[in-house]
Amino acid sequence: MASFNIQPLARFAGASTSIRRPRELTYFSYDDNRTLYPQSESSLQYYYPPFIDTPSESGQAKPTIDLSRGFETFKKHDDQIDEHLDSLLETIMSHEQKEGQITKSDIVTWRGIMTKVYQLRVRFSRARILIQLSRS
């Protein structure tokens, strides 16, 4: 497992960024062949929850759910290729070319990573509260 040594702490002294509410700079899409399309909303989709409580076509009270439906058309993504950072950087370059100026930001990431950071922060805060309560 990779590690990040935080000692000596003095190397983190000095100017730091302020963490503010995230804002969207740009966006991108992939097609079915994982081709990148910077500044495209073509793969934007909405989530529709399944209608599980409705009767099935056969008239049964509880519908049967076939979990293998669609499996034959499923395209597995190659997990060996980590394309997130490349796609993000290519999209930012495309955005900068379109806008004619460099994007000024201290932190650039995609939505999924910020969700994980937030969840980690919440878990850390809860752990800190538990530790403080146990010391009281």
N, C-alpha and C positions, 0 to 999 in steps of 0.2 A: 504494500500500500504506500502511496506517495505521502510525504510528510512536509510540513512547512515549519521550520524552526522560528520561533518568535523572539528568541534571545539573540543578542542583547536588545532590550526594548528601546534604547537610545536611538537606534537607527530609524525609528518611526517618529521621532520628534521633528517638529517644524510644521510647515503649512500642511493642512489637510483639507479635504473637500467637505462641504456640508451636504448632508443627505436631505434631499427635498423630495417632494412628490414627483414620481416619474412622469415623463411626458413622451409621447410617441414622436420619434423623429421621422421614421419612414417604415415601410412594410415590404414584404415580398411574398411570392407564392412559388410553389412547386407544382409541376404537372404530374401525370401518372408515371412518367419516366424519370422523375426527380430532377428535371431541368429547372434551373432557377430563373425566375422572372422578377427582377427588381422592380419595386414600386407598382406591383400588380395585385389586384384583389381577386384574381381569377379563381383561386382555390378557397376563398372565404366561404364558409358554410355555417349554418346555424345548427344548434343541437335541438333535436326534437325527441322528447322522452318517449319510450315505447308505450303503446297502449296495451298494457298487460291486463287491466281490469275489464276489458271489453270481451264479450263472448267471441269464441273462435268461429270460423266459417262453418264448422260442423254443428254449431249450435250448442256445444258443451258449455257448462257454466264457467269452467276455467279453461282458458286456451292452452294448447300445447305449444311450447316454445322450442323451436329447432335451433340449437346453439351452433350447429354446423352449417346453417344456411349462409351462403355467400363464401364459404371456405374455398370453393373451387376457383373463384375469381380473385381471391385475396393475393396481393403482391407483397411479399415480405421485403422489408427494407433491409439493406445490408448494414448490419450493426458495426462492421469493421471500418466503415467510412464515417468519420465524424465531420459532417459538412456544416454544422451550425455556425461555427466561427467564420469559415470562408464565406458562406452565404450572407452573413451579417455584414462583414467587411465589404464585400462586393456591392451590396445594396447601399451602404453608406457612401461608397465612392460614386455610385450612380446618382444618389441624392445630391452630393456635393457638386457634381458636374451640372446637374439640372438647375440647382440654386445659384451656382457660380461663386460659392464661398465655402470655406472649410467649416465643418460642424464643430462647434465648441461645446465640449462636454467632458466632465471628469470621469464619468462611468458610463459605459455603453454595454448593454446586454439585451437579451430578449426576454419576453414575458415569463416564460417558464422558469428561468433562473431567478427572477425577482420573487416569484411565488415561493420558491424553495428558501430563499434568503429570509423572507418574511416569516415563514413557518418556523425556521430555525430561531429567529429572533423571539417569537412568541414562546417557543419551548424553553429558550434560555431564560427569558423573563420569569416564566413559571418556576423554573428550577431555582432561580435566584430568590424568589419570594419564599419558596419552601425552605431554603437554607436560612434565610433571615428569620423566618418564624421558628425554626428549630433552635436557633441561638438565643431567642428571647426567653 
